[in-house]
Amino acid sequence: MSSKSYPRVGRTSRQQKWDKLPPKAAPKCSACDQPARFRVDVEVNWFRGDDECGRACADHKNDAIALLAGIERHQAEQKALREAKAAQS
Ligand SMILES: [Zn+2]
């Protein structure tokens, strides 16, 4: 696999403070429902300003495609929520 293919996982940092949170407050993995353990930057192209910030469990911390799909799904849900709220007011 080429090192220039995207998406790919960039900076990953273990978030030990998340381990101490109660399960309901702990952030979930962007790709699944497991508690997240890592903060992960997903690089989508060569512009670092476009990196997507995700959260990952141990199983997904190297899975850029699954994380990016989850991040995009979450962003779409947030956008739909905002639009639904705007339509009500
Ligand atoms: Zn996961």
PDB file of the backbone (N, CA, C, O) and the ligand in Angstrom, with CONECT records:
HET     ZN  A 101       1
ATOM      1  N   MET A   1       0.849  -1.205   0.000  1.00  0.00           N
ATOM      2  CA  MET A   1       0.000   0.000   0.000  1.00  0.00           C
ATOM      3  C   MET A   1       0.875   1.242   0.000  1.00  0.00           C
ATOM      4  O   MET A   1       1.856   1.319   0.740  1.00  0.00           O
ATOM      5  N   SER A   2       0.526   2.197  -0.816  1.00  0.00           N
ATOM      6  CA  SER A   2       1.295   3.440  -0.878  1.00  0.00           C
ATOM      7  C   SER A   2       1.134   4.236   0.401  1.00  0.00           C
ATOM      8  O   SER A   2       0.056   4.282   0.993  1.00  0.00           O
ATOM      9  N   SER A   3       2.228   4.862   0.818  1.00  0.00           N
ATOM     10  CA  SER A   3       2.152   5.687   2.016  1.00  0.00           C
ATOM     11  C   SER A   3       1.399   6.979   1.732  1.00  0.00           C
ATOM     12  O   SER A   3       1.119   7.745   2.654  1.00  0.00           O
ATOM     13  N   LYS A   4       1.066   7.232   0.459  1.00  0.00           N
ATOM     14  CA  LYS A   4       0.375   8.476   0.112  1.00  0.00           C
ATOM     15  C   LYS A   4      -1.122   8.270  -0.087  1.00  0.00           C
ATOM     16  O   LYS A   4      -1.805   9.165  -0.586  1.00  0.00           O
ATOM     17  N   SER A   5      -1.639   7.113   0.292  1.00  0.00           N
ATOM     18  CA  SER A   5      -3.064   6.903   0.084  1.00  0.00           C
ATOM     19  C   SER A   5      -3.862   7.427   1.279  1.00  0.00           C
ATOM     20  O   SER A   5      -3.413   7.363   2.423  1.00  0.00           O
ATOM     21  N   TYR A   6      -5.027   7.933   0.990  1.00  0.00           N
ATOM     22  CA  TYR A   6      -5.903   8.493   2.019  1.00  0.00           C
ATOM     23  C   TYR A   6      -7.256   7.818   1.957  1.00  0.00           C
ATOM     24  O   TYR A   6      -7.603   7.295   0.898  1.00  0.00           O
ATOM     25  N   PRO A   7      -8.053   7.793   3.032  1.00  0.00           N
ATOM     26  CA  PRO A   7      -7.701   8.338   4.333  1.00  0.00           C
ATOM     27  C   PRO A   7      -6.679   7.461   5.046  1.00  0.00           C
ATOM     28  O   PRO A   7      -6.560   6.265   4.778  1.00  0.00           O
ATOM     29  N   ARG A   8      -5.964   8.075   5.941  1.00  0.00           N
ATOM     30  CA  ARG A   8      -5.043   7.307   6.769  1.00  0.00           C
ATOM     31  C   ARG A   8      -5.014   7.911   8.166  1.00  0.00           C
ATOM     32  O   ARG A   8      -5.393   9.064   8.371  1.00  0.00           O
ATOM     33  N   VAL A   9      -4.565   7.120   9.105  1.00  0.00           N
ATOM     34  CA  VAL A   9      -4.515   7.577  10.488  1.00  0.00           C
ATOM     35  C   VAL A   9      -3.251   8.393  10.700  1.00  0.00           C
ATOM     36  O   VAL A   9      -2.150   7.957  10.362  1.00  0.00           O
ATOM     37  N   GLY A  10      -3.419   9.568  11.255  1.00  0.00           N
ATOM     38  CA  GLY A  10      -2.277  10.422  11.558  1.00  0.00           C
ATOM     39  C   GLY A  10      -1.903  10.302  13.014  1.00  0.00           C
ATOM     40  O   GLY A  10      -1.627   9.214  13.518  1.00  0.00           O
ATOM     41  N   ARG A  11      -1.897  11.447  13.685  1.00  0.00           N
ATOM     42  CA  ARG A  11      -1.498  11.461  15.086  1.00  0.00           C
ATOM     43  C   ARG A  11      -2.513  10.702  15.948  1.00  0.00           C
ATOM     44  O   ARG A  11      -3.720  10.903  15.816  1.00  0.00           O
ATOM     45  N   THR A  12      -2.031   9.855  16.804  1.00  0.00           N
ATOM     46  CA  THR A  12      -2.888   9.094  17.714  1.00  0.00           C
ATOM     47  C   THR A  12      -2.376   9.304  19.133  1.00  0.00           C
ATOM     48  O   THR A  12      -1.185   9.144  19.399  1.00  0.00           O
ATOM     49  N   SER A  13      -3.268   9.657  20.029  1.00  0.00           N
ATOM     50  CA  SER A  13      -2.793   9.787  21.413  1.00  0.00           C
ATOM     51  C   SER A  13      -3.741   9.092  22.374  1.00  0.00           C
ATOM     52  O   SER A  13      -4.958   9.271  22.324  1.00  0.00           O
ATOM     53  N   ARG A  14      -3.151   8.300  23.241  1.00  0.00           N
ATOM     54  CA  ARG A  14      -3.885   7.567  24.267  1.00  0.00           C
ATOM     55  C   ARG A  14      -4.443   8.577  25.268  1.00  0.00           C
ATOM     56  O   ARG A  14      -3.721   9.456  25.740  1.00  0.00           O
ATOM     57  N   GLN A  15      -5.740   8.448  25.590  1.00  0.00           N
ATOM     58  CA  GLN A  15      -6.393   9.375  26.513  1.00  0.00           C
ATOM     59  C   GLN A  15      -6.699   8.641  27.812  1.00  0.00           C
ATOM     60  O   GLN A  15      -7.790   8.097  27.986  1.00  0.00           O
ATOM     61  N   GLN A  16      -5.730   8.631  28.718  1.00  0.00           N
ATOM     62  CA  GLN A  16      -5.941   7.862  29.949  1.00  0.00           C
ATOM     63  C   GLN A  16      -7.033   8.453  30.823  1.00  0.00           C
ATOM     64  O   GLN A  16      -7.656   7.740  31.609  1.00  0.00           O
ATOM     65  N   LYS A  17      -7.269   9.758  30.691  1.00  0.00           N
ATOM     66  CA  LYS A  17      -8.325  10.376  31.508  1.00  0.00           C
ATOM     67  C   LYS A  17      -9.702   9.802  31.156  1.00  0.00           C
ATOM     68  O   LYS A  17     -10.599   9.799  31.998  1.00  0.00           O
ATOM     69  N   TRP A  18      -9.880   9.313  29.908  1.00  0.00           N
ATOM     70  CA  TRP A  18     -11.172   8.751  29.521  1.00  0.00           C
ATOM     71  C   TRP A  18     -11.458   7.452  30.270  1.00  0.00           C
ATOM     72  O   TRP A  18     -12.618   7.103  30.484  1.00  0.00           O
ATOM     73  N   ASP A  19     -10.394   6.726  30.673  1.00  0.00           N
ATOM     74  CA  ASP A  19     -10.584   5.467  31.398  1.00  0.00           C
ATOM     75  C   ASP A  19     -11.295   5.676  32.725  1.00  0.00           C
ATOM     76  O   ASP A  19     -11.971   4.775  33.221  1.00  0.00           O
ATOM     77  N   LYS A  20     -11.143   6.868  33.301  1.00  0.00           N
ATOM     78  CA  LYS A  20     -11.681   7.133  34.636  1.00  0.00           C
ATOM     79  C   LYS A  20     -13.126   7.604  34.594  1.00  0.00           C
ATOM     80  O   LYS A  20     -13.783   7.692  35.632  1.00  0.00           O
ATOM     81  N   LEU A  21     -13.622   7.905  33.405  1.00  0.00           N
ATOM     82  CA  LEU A  21     -14.991   8.412  33.296  1.00  0.00           C
ATOM     83  C   LEU A  21     -15.991   7.275  33.463  1.00  0.00           C
ATOM     84  O   LEU A  21     -15.702   6.135  33.099  1.00  0.00           O
ATOM     85  N   PRO A  22     -17.162   7.577  34.008  1.00  0.00           N
ATOM     86  CA  PRO A  22     -18.209   6.551  34.046  1.00  0.00           C
ATOM     87  C   PRO A  22     -18.609   6.195  32.609  1.00  0.00           C
ATOM     88  O   PRO A  22     -18.516   7.033  31.712  1.00  0.00           O
ATOM     89  N   PRO A  23     -19.057   4.941  32.391  1.00  0.00           N
ATOM     90  CA  PRO A  23     -19.320   4.492  31.017  1.00  0.00           C
ATOM     91  C   PRO A  23     -20.229   5.430  30.233  1.00  0.00           C
ATOM     92  O   PRO A  23     -20.029   5.617  29.033  1.00  0.00           O
ATOM     93  N   LYS A  24     -21.210   6.014  30.880  1.00  0.00           N
ATOM     94  CA  LYS A  24     -22.138   6.877  30.134  1.00  0.00           C
ATOM     95  C   LYS A  24     -21.496   8.187  29.703  1.00  0.00           C
ATOM     96  O   LYS A  24     -21.884   8.771  28.691  1.00  0.00           O
ATOM     97  N   ALA A  25     -20.518   8.646  30.466  1.00  0.00           N
ATOM     98  CA  ALA A  25     -19.874   9.917  30.141  1.00  0.00           C
ATOM     99  C   ALA A  25     -18.673   9.738  29.224  1.00  0.00           C
ATOM    100  O   ALA A  25     -18.221  10.688  28.584  1.00  0.00           O
ATOM    101  N   ALA A  26     -18.164   8.522  29.166  1.00  0.00           N
ATOM    102  CA  ALA A  26     -16.958   8.294  28.366  1.00  0.00           C
ATOM    103  C   ALA A  26     -17.286   8.384  26.878  1.00  0.00           C
ATOM    104  O   ALA A  26     -18.334   7.910  26.440  1.00  0.00           O
ATOM    105  N   PRO A  27     -16.402   8.983  26.113  1.00  0.00           N
ATOM    106  CA  PRO A  27     -16.651   9.076  24.671  1.00  0.00           C
ATOM    107  C   PRO A  27     -16.595   7.711  24.010  1.00  0.00           C
ATOM    108  O   PRO A  27     -15.850   6.828  24.433  1.00  0.00           O
ATOM    109  N   LYS A  28     -17.388   7.557  22.975  1.00  0.00           N
ATOM    110  CA  LYS A  28     -17.399   6.293  22.243  1.00  0.00           C
ATOM    111  C   LYS A  28     -16.519   6.377  21.009  1.00  0.00           C
ATOM    112  O   LYS A  28     -16.253   7.453  20.472  1.00  0.00           O
ATOM    113  N   CYS A  29     -16.082   5.219  20.585  1.00  0.00           N
ATOM    114  CA  CYS A  29     -15.303   5.103  19.349  1.00  0.00           C
ATOM    115  C   CYS A  29     -16.121   5.679  18.186  1.00  0.00           C
ATOM    116  O   CYS A  29     -17.337   5.495  18.127  1.00  0.00           O
ATOM    117  N   SER A  30     -15.451   6.371  17.267  1.00  0.00           N
ATOM    118  CA  SER A  30     -16.156   6.929  16.111  1.00  0.00           C
ATOM    119  C   SER A  30     -16.688   5.832  15.193  1.00  0.00           C
ATOM    120  O   SER A  30     -17.625   6.060  14.429  1.00  0.00           O
ATOM    121  N   ALA A  31     -16.099   4.659  15.267  1.00  0.00           N
ATOM    122  CA  ALA A  31     -16.458   3.603  14.327  1.00  0.00           C
ATOM    123  C   ALA A  31     -17.375   2.532  14.909  1.00  0.00           C
ATOM    124  O   ALA A  31     -17.991   1.774  14.161  1.00  0.00           O
ATOM    125  N   CYS A  32     -17.471   2.463  16.238  1.00  0.00           N
ATOM    126  CA  CYS A  32     -18.312   1.429  16.843  1.00  0.00           C
ATOM    127  C   CYS A  32     -18.817   1.954  18.192  1.00  0.00           C
ATOM    128  O   CYS A  32     -18.630   3.129  18.507  1.00  0.00           O
ATOM    129  N   ASP A  33     -19.445   1.103  18.976  1.00  0.00           N
ATOM    130  CA  ASP A  33     -20.027   1.550  20.244  1.00  0.00           C
ATOM    131  C   ASP A  33     -19.148   1.259  21.450  1.00  0.00           C
ATOM    132  O   ASP A  33     -19.585   1.417  22.589  1.00  0.00           O
ATOM    133  N   GLN A  34     -17.940   0.844  21.215  1.00  0.00           N
ATOM    134  CA  GLN A  34     -17.049   0.583  22.348  1.00  0.00           C
ATOM    135  C   GLN A  34     -16.525   1.907  22.902  1.00  0.00           C
ATOM    136  O   GLN A  34     -16.462   2.904  22.183  1.00  0.00           O
ATOM    137  N   PRO A  35     -16.149   1.912  24.183  1.00  0.00           N
ATOM    138  CA  PRO A  35     -15.567   3.140  24.727  1.00  0.00           C
ATOM    139  C   PRO A  35     -14.271   3.479  24.007  1.00  0.00           C
ATOM    140  O   PRO A  35     -13.453   2.604  23.722  1.00  0.00           O
ATOM    141  N   ALA A  36     -14.099   4.761  23.719  1.00  0.00           N
ATOM    142  CA  ALA A  36     -12.879   5.188  23.033  1.00  0.00           C
ATOM    143  C   ALA A  36     -11.716   5.248  24.008  1.00  0.00           C
ATOM    144  O   ALA A  36     -11.895   5.559  25.186  1.00  0.00           O
ATOM    145  N   ARG A  37     -10.532   4.952  23.513  1.00  0.00           N
ATOM    146  CA  ARG A  37      -9.318   5.017  24.324  1.00  0.00           C
ATOM    147  C   ARG A  37      -8.290   5.962  23.709  1.00  0.00           C
ATOM    148  O   ARG A  37      -7.336   6.371  24.370  1.00  0.00           O
ATOM    149  N   PHE A  38      -8.493   6.300  22.453  1.00  0.00           N
ATOM    150  CA  PHE A  38      -7.492   7.102  21.737  1.00  0.00           C
ATOM    151  C   PHE A  38      -8.154   8.272  21.022  1.00  0.00           C
ATOM    152  O   PHE A  38      -9.279   8.178  20.533  1.00  0.00           O
ATOM    153  N   ARG A  39      -7.428   9.359  20.979  1.00  0.00           N
ATOM    154  CA  ARG A  39      -7.815  10.471  20.140  1.00  0.00           C
ATOM    155  C   ARG A  39      -7.004  10.322  18.860  1.00  0.00           C
ATOM    156  O   ARG A  39      -5.785  10.161  18.905  1.00  0.00           O
ATOM    157  N   VAL A  40      -7.687  10.374  17.719  1.00  0.00           N
ATOM    158  CA  VAL A  40      -7.033  10.060  16.449  1.00  0.00           C
ATOM    159  C   VAL A  40      -7.311  11.149  15.430  1.00  0.00           C
ATOM    160  O   VAL A  40      -8.452  11.580  15.261  1.00  0.00           O
ATOM    161  N   ASP A  41      -6.266  11.589  14.755  1.00  0.00           N
ATOM    162  CA  ASP A  41      -6.463  12.476  13.616  1.00  0.00           C
ATOM    163  C   ASP A  41      -6.503  11.621  12.360  1.00  0.00           C
ATOM    164  O   ASP A  41      -5.567  10.870  12.087  1.00  0.00           O
ATOM    165  N   VAL A  42      -7.586  11.732  11.593  1.00  0.00           N
ATOM    166  CA  VAL A  42      -7.678  10.995  10.337  1.00  0.00           C
ATOM    167  C   VAL A  42      -7.327  11.965   9.217  1.00  0.00           C
ATOM    168  O   VAL A  42      -7.994  12.981   9.025  1.00  0.00           O
ATOM    169  N   GLU A  43      -6.280  11.640   8.490  1.00  0.00           N
ATOM    170  CA  GLU A  43      -5.829  12.495   7.392  1.00  0.00           C
ATOM    171  C   GLU A  43      -6.603  12.120   6.140  1.00  0.00           C
ATOM    172  O   GLU A  43      -6.570  10.970   5.701  1.00  0.00           O
ATOM    173  N   VAL A  44      -7.308  13.104   5.561  1.00  0.00           N
ATOM    174  CA  VAL A  44      -8.131  12.810   4.388  1.00  0.00           C
ATOM    175  C   VAL A  44      -7.462  13.243   3.095  1.00  0.00           C
ATOM    176  O   VAL A  44      -7.841  12.783   2.018  1.00  0.00           O
ATOM    177  N   ASN A  45      -6.462  14.128   3.190  1.00  0.00           N
ATOM    178  CA  ASN A  45      -5.673  14.518   2.026  1.00  0.00           C
ATOM    179  C   ASN A  45      -4.381  15.126   2.547  1.00  0.00           C
ATOM    180  O   ASN A  45      -4.086  15.031   3.738  1.00  0.00           O
ATOM    181  N   TRP A  46      -3.610  15.748   1.668  1.00  0.00           N
ATOM    182  CA  TRP A  46      -2.317  16.240   2.124  1.00  0.00           C
ATOM    183  C   TRP A  46      -2.417  17.568   2.865  1.00  0.00           C
ATOM    184  O   TRP A  46      -1.397  18.068   3.338  1.00  0.00           O
ATOM    185  N   PHE A  47      -3.584  18.148   2.983  1.00  0.00           N
ATOM    186  CA  PHE A  47      -3.729  19.383   3.750  1.00  0.00           C
ATOM    187  C   PHE A  47      -4.028  19.055   5.204  1.00  0.00           C
ATOM    188  O   PHE A  47      -5.110  18.558   5.516  1.00  0.00           O
ATOM    189  N   ARG A  48      -3.101  19.321   6.080  1.00  0.00           N
ATOM    190  CA  ARG A  48      -3.313  18.969   7.484  1.00  0.00           C
ATOM    191  C   ARG A  48      -4.484  19.729   8.094  1.00  0.00           C
ATOM    192  O   ARG A  48      -5.082  19.268   9.066  1.00  0.00           O
ATOM    193  N   GLY A  49      -4.814  20.885   7.536  1.00  0.00           N
ATOM    194  CA  GLY A  49      -5.962  21.626   8.050  1.00  0.00           C
ATOM    195  C   GLY A  49      -7.278  20.915   7.827  1.00  0.00           C
ATOM    196  O   GLY A  49      -8.274  21.242   8.471  1.00  0.00           O
ATOM    197  N   ASP A  50      -7.300  19.941   6.920  1.00  0.00           N
ATOM    198  CA  ASP A  50      -8.525  19.201   6.633  1.00  0.00           C
ATOM    199  C   ASP A  50      -8.654  17.929   7.462  1.00  0.00           C
ATOM    200  O   ASP A  50      -9.639  17.205   7.319  1.00  0.00           O
ATOM    201  N   ASP A  51      -7.687  17.640   8.322  1.00  0.00           N
ATOM    202  CA  ASP A  51      -7.741  16.416   9.116  1.00  0.00           C
ATOM    203  C   ASP A  51      -9.030  16.364   9.933  1.00  0.00           C
ATOM    204  O   ASP A  51      -9.479  17.370  10.482  1.00  0.00           O
ATOM    205  N   GLU A  52      -9.610  15.173   9.999  1.00  0.00           N
ATOM    206  CA  GLU A  52     -10.804  14.975  10.819  1.00  0.00           C
ATOM    207  C   GLU A  52     -10.369  14.414  12.166  1.00  0.00           C
ATOM    208  O   GLU A  52      -9.511  13.535  12.240  1.00  0.00           O
ATOM    209  N   CYS A  53     -10.964  14.928  13.212  1.00  0.00           N
ATOM    210  CA  CYS A  53     -10.602  14.466  14.544  1.00  0.00           C
ATOM    211  C   CYS A  53     -11.607  13.412  14.991  1.00  0.00           C
ATOM    212  O   CYS A  53     -12.809  13.675  15.044  1.00  0.00           O
ATOM    213  N   GLY A  54     -11.116  12.229  15.308  1.00  0.00           N
ATOM    214  CA  GLY A  54     -11.986  11.153  15.741  1.00  0.00           C
ATOM    215  C   GLY A  54     -11.543  10.569  17.063  1.00  0.00           C
ATOM    216  O   GLY A  54     -10.528  10.962  17.637  1.00  0.00           O
ATOM    217  N   ARG A  55     -12.336   9.615  17.530  1.00  0.00           N
ATOM    218  CA  ARG A  55     -11.992   8.894  18.753  1.00  0.00           C
ATOM    219  C   ARG A  55     -12.058   7.416  18.427  1.00  0.00           C
ATOM    220  O   ARG A  55     -12.913   6.979  17.657  1.00  0.00           O
ATOM    221  N   ALA A  56     -11.167   6.662  19.003  1.00  0.00           N
ATOM    222  CA  ALA A  56     -11.099   5.260  18.608  1.00  0.00           C
ATOM    223  C   ALA A  56     -10.892   4.326  19.783  1.00  0.00           C
ATOM    224  O   ALA A  56     -10.219   4.662  20.757  1.00  0.00           O
ATOM    225  N   CYS A  57     -11.486   3.144  19.671  1.00  0.00           N
ATOM    226  CA  CYS A  57     -11.182   2.067  20.603  1.00  0.00           C
ATOM    227  C   CYS A  57      -9.903   1.380  20.116  1.00  0.00           C
ATOM    228  O   CYS A  57      -9.366   1.727  19.064  1.00  0.00           O
ATOM    229  N   ALA A  58      -9.429   0.416  20.881  1.00  0.00           N
ATOM    230  CA  ALA A  58      -8.179  -0.259  20.506  1.00  0.00           C
ATOM    231  C   ALA A  58      -8.319  -0.994  19.173  1.00  0.00           C
ATOM    232  O   ALA A  58      -7.342  -1.133  18.436  1.00  0.00           O
ATOM    233  N   ASP A  59      -9.535  -1.468  18.858  1.00  0.00           N
ATOM    234  CA  ASP A  59      -9.723  -2.215  17.617  1.00  0.00           C
ATOM    235  C   ASP A  59      -9.675  -1.327  16.381  1.00  0.00           C
ATOM    236  O   ASP A  59      -9.295  -1.784  15.302  1.00  0.00           O
ATOM    237  N   HIS A  60     -10.058  -0.065  16.531  1.00  0.00           N
ATOM    238  CA  HIS A  60     -10.207   0.796  15.357  1.00  0.00           C
ATOM    239  C   HIS A  60      -9.160   1.889  15.240  1.00  0.00           C
ATOM    240  O   HIS A  60      -9.218   2.706  14.321  1.00  0.00           O
ATOM    241  N   LYS A  61      -8.202   1.915  16.161  1.00  0.00           N
ATOM    242  CA  LYS A  61      -7.285   3.059  16.135  1.00  0.00           C
ATOM    243  C   LYS A  61      -6.419   3.112  14.879  1.00  0.00           C
ATOM    244  O   LYS A  61      -5.836   4.153  14.578  1.00  0.00           O
ATOM    245  N   ASN A  62      -6.328   2.011  14.147  1.00  0.00           N
ATOM    246  CA  ASN A  62      -5.566   2.029  12.887  1.00  0.00           C
ATOM    247  C   ASN A  62      -6.462   1.914  11.662  1.00  0.00           C
ATOM    248  O   ASN A  62      -5.973   1.775  10.541  1.00  0.00           O
ATOM    249  N   ASP A  63      -7.782   1.974  11.877  1.00  0.00           N
ATOM    250  CA  ASP A  63      -8.719   1.768  10.780  1.00  0.00           C
ATOM    251  C   ASP A  63      -9.264   3.108  10.299  1.00  0.00           C
ATOM    252  O   ASP A  63     -10.348   3.532  10.701  1.00  0.00           O
ATOM    253  N   ALA A  64      -8.496   3.770   9.429  1.00  0.00           N
ATOM    254  CA  ALA A  64      -8.866   5.121   8.996  1.00  0.00           C
ATOM    255  C   ALA A  64     -10.199   5.144   8.270  1.00  0.00           C
ATOM    256  O   ALA A  64     -10.975   6.085   8.432  1.00  0.00           O
ATOM    257  N   ILE A  65     -10.476   4.116   7.470  1.00  0.00           N
ATOM    258  CA  ILE A  65     -11.706   4.116   6.672  1.00  0.00           C
ATOM    259  C   ILE A  65     -12.930   4.002   7.577  1.00  0.00           C
ATOM    260  O   ILE A  65     -13.904   4.734   7.397  1.00  0.00           O
ATOM    261  N   ALA A  66     -12.888   3.096   8.544  1.00  0.00           N
ATOM    262  CA  ALA A  66     -14.020   2.933   9.466  1.00  0.00           C
ATOM    263  C   ALA A  66     -14.204   4.183  10.314  1.00  0.00           C
ATOM    264  O   ALA A  66     -15.334   4.611  10.553  1.00  0.00           O
ATOM    265  N   LEU A  67     -13.098   4.774  10.774  1.00  0.00           N
ATOM    266  CA  LEU A  67     -13.197   5.973  11.607  1.00  0.00           C
ATOM    267  C   LEU A  67     -13.763   7.141  10.809  1.00  0.00           C
ATOM    268  O   LEU A  67     -14.630   7.869  11.292  1.00  0.00           O
ATOM    269  N   LEU A  68     -13.273   7.314   9.594  1.00  0.00           N
ATOM    270  CA  LEU A  68     -13.755   8.429   8.783  1.00  0.00           C
ATOM    271  C   LEU A  68     -15.244   8.281   8.474  1.00  0.00           C
ATOM    272  O   LEU A  68     -15.992   9.258   8.504  1.00  0.00           O
ATOM    273  N   ALA A  69     -15.669   7.046   8.176  1.00  0.00           N
ATOM    274  CA  ALA A  69     -17.091   6.811   7.910  1.00  0.00           C
ATOM    275  C   ALA A  69     -17.922   7.179   9.143  1.00  0.00           C
ATOM    276  O   ALA A  69     -18.984   7.789   9.022  1.00  0.00           O
ATOM    277  N   GLY A  70     -17.432   6.805  10.330  1.00  0.00           N
ATOM    278  CA  GLY A  70     -18.152   7.121  11.559  1.00  0.00           C
ATOM    279  C   GLY A  70     -18.180   8.611  11.837  1.00  0.00           C
ATOM    280  O   GLY A  70     -19.204   9.145  12.263  1.00  0.00           O
ATOM    281  N   ILE A  71     -17.059   9.290  11.600  1.00  0.00           N
ATOM    282  CA  ILE A  71     -16.985  10.739  11.825  1.00  0.00           C
ATOM    283  C   ILE A  71     -17.963  11.447  10.885  1.00  0.00           C
ATOM    284  O   ILE A  71     -18.679  12.359  11.297  1.00  0.00           O
ATOM    285  N   GLU A  72     -17.985  11.024   9.633  1.00  0.00           N
ATOM    286  CA  GLU A  72     -18.870  11.677   8.661  1.00  0.00           C
ATOM    287  C   GLU A  72     -20.334  11.416   8.988  1.00  0.00           C
ATOM    288  O   GLU A  72     -21.182  12.290   8.809  1.00  0.00           O
ATOM    289  N   ARG A  73     -20.628  10.207   9.471  1.00  0.00           N
ATOM    290  CA  ARG A  73     -22.007   9.893   9.856  1.00  0.00           C
ATOM    291  C   ARG A  73     -22.429  10.781  11.028  1.00  0.00           C
ATOM    292  O   ARG A  73     -23.539  11.311  11.058  1.00  0.00           O
ATOM    293  N   HIS A  74     -21.512  10.931  11.996  1.00  0.00           N
ATOM    294  CA  HIS A  74     -21.801  11.766  13.157  1.00  0.00           C
ATOM    295  C   HIS A  74     -22.022  13.223  12.729  1.00  0.00           C
ATOM    296  O   HIS A  74     -22.942  13.883  13.213  1.00  0.00           O
ATOM    297  N   GLN A  75     -21.183  13.714  11.831  1.00  0.00           N
ATOM    298  CA  GLN A  75     -21.324  15.103  11.369  1.00  0.00           C
ATOM    299  C   GLN A  75     -22.657  15.291  10.649  1.00  0.00           C
ATOM    300  O   GLN A  75     -23.305  16.326  10.806  1.00  0.00           O
ATOM    301  N   ALA A  76     -23.070  14.293   9.859  1.00  0.00           N
ATOM    302  CA  ALA A  76     -24.342  14.389   9.150  1.00  0.00           C
ATOM    303  C   ALA A  76     -25.505  14.408  10.142  1.00  0.00           C
ATOM    304  O   ALA A  76     -26.485  15.127   9.945  1.00  0.00           O
ATOM    305  N   GLU A  77     -25.390  13.613  11.210  1.00  0.00           N
ATOM    306  CA  GLU A  77     -26.447  13.593  12.231  1.00  0.00           C
ATOM    307  C   GLU A  77     -26.541  14.942  12.934  1.00  0.00           C
ATOM    308  O   GLU A  77     -27.634  15.457  13.172  1.00  0.00           O
ATOM    309  N   GLN A  78     -25.371  15.511  13.266  1.00  0.00           N
ATOM    310  CA  GLN A  78     -25.358  16.820  13.931  1.00  0.00           C
ATOM    311  C   GLN A  78     -25.980  17.882  13.037  1.00  0.00           C
ATOM    312  O   GLN A  78     -26.730  18.738  13.506  1.00  0.00           O
ATOM    313  N   LYS A  79     -25.665  17.825  11.747  1.00  0.00           N
ATOM    314  CA  LYS A  79     -26.182  18.799  10.797  1.00  0.00           C
ATOM    315  C   LYS A  79     -27.705  18.651  10.694  1.00  0.00           C
ATOM    316  O   LYS A  79     -28.427  19.648  10.667  1.00  0.00           O
ATOM    317  N   ALA A  80     -28.189  17.405  10.638  1.00  0.00           N
ATOM    318  CA  ALA A  80     -29.625  17.167  10.549  1.00  0.00           C
ATOM    319  C   ALA A  80     -30.335  17.675  11.802  1.00  0.00           C
ATOM    320  O   ALA A  80     -31.427  18.236  11.718  1.00  0.00           O
ATOM    321  N   LEU A  81     -29.703  17.474  12.974  1.00  0.00           N
ATOM    322  CA  LEU A  81     -30.289  17.954  14.227  1.00  0.00           C
ATOM    323  C   LEU A  81     -30.396  19.481  14.215  1.00  0.00           C
ATOM    324  O   LEU A  81     -31.420  20.050  14.591  1.00  0.00           O
ATOM    325  N   ARG A  82     -29.303  20.135  13.769  1.00  0.00           N
ATOM    326  CA  ARG A  82     -29.310  21.608  13.716  1.00  0.00           C
ATOM    327  C   ARG A  82     -30.407  22.101  12.790  1.00  0.00           C
ATOM    328  O   ARG A  82     -31.114  23.059  13.106  1.00  0.00           O
ATOM    329  N   GLU A  83     -30.546  21.448  11.649  1.00  0.00           N
ATOM    330  CA  GLU A  83     -31.548  21.890  10.678  1.00  0.00           C
ATOM    331  C   GLU A  83     -32.952  21.655  11.201  1.00  0.00           C
ATOM    332  O   GLU A  83     -33.851  22.460  10.958  1.00  0.00           O
ATOM    333  N   ALA A  84     -33.150  20.543  11.925  1.00  0.00           N
ATOM    334  CA  ALA A  84     -34.460  20.263  12.496  1.00  0.00           C
ATOM    335  C   ALA A  84     -34.813  21.315  13.554  1.00  0.00           C
ATOM    336  O   ALA A  84     -35.955  21.766  13.643  1.00  0.00           O
ATOM    337  N   LYS A  85     -33.811  21.695  14.349  1.00  0.00           N
ATOM    338  CA  LYS A  85     -34.037  22.730  15.358  1.00  0.00           C
ATOM    339  C   LYS A  85     -34.353  24.061  14.715  1.00  0.00           C
ATOM    340  O   LYS A  85     -35.256  24.773  15.155  1.00  0.00           O
ATOM    341  N   ALA A  86     -33.611  24.399  13.673  1.00  0.00           N
ATOM    342  CA  ALA A  86     -33.812  25.670  12.986  1.00  0.00           C
ATOM    343  C   ALA A  86     -35.204  25.735  12.359  1.00  0.00           C
ATOM    344  O   ALA A  86     -35.826  26.796  12.306  1.00  0.00           O
ATOM    345  N   ALA A  87     -35.684  24.578  11.882  1.00  0.00           N
ATOM    346  CA  ALA A  87     -36.994  24.544  11.248  1.00  0.00           C
ATOM    347  C   ALA A  87     -38.115  24.735  12.262  1.00  0.00           C
ATOM    348  O   ALA A  87     -39.198  25.205  11.913  1.00  0.00           O
ATOM    349  N   GLN A  88     -37.855  24.368  13.524  1.00  0.00           N
ATOM    350  CA  GLN A  88     -38.894  24.483  14.557  1.00  0.00           C
ATOM    351  C   GLN A  88     -39.063  25.922  15.046  1.00  0.00           C
ATOM    352  O   GLN A  88     -40.156  26.329  15.441  1.00  0.00           O
ATOM    353  N   SER A  89     -37.968  26.686  15.014  1.00  0.00           N
ATOM    354  CA  SER A  89     -38.049  28.023  15.600  1.00  0.00           C
ATOM    355  C   SER A  89     -38.522  29.073  14.604  1.00  0.00           C
ATOM    356  O   SER A  89     -38.639  30.248  14.954  1.00  0.00           O
TER     357      SER A  89
HETATM  358 ZN    ZN A 101     -14.169   0.936  17.609  1.00  0.00          ZN2+
END
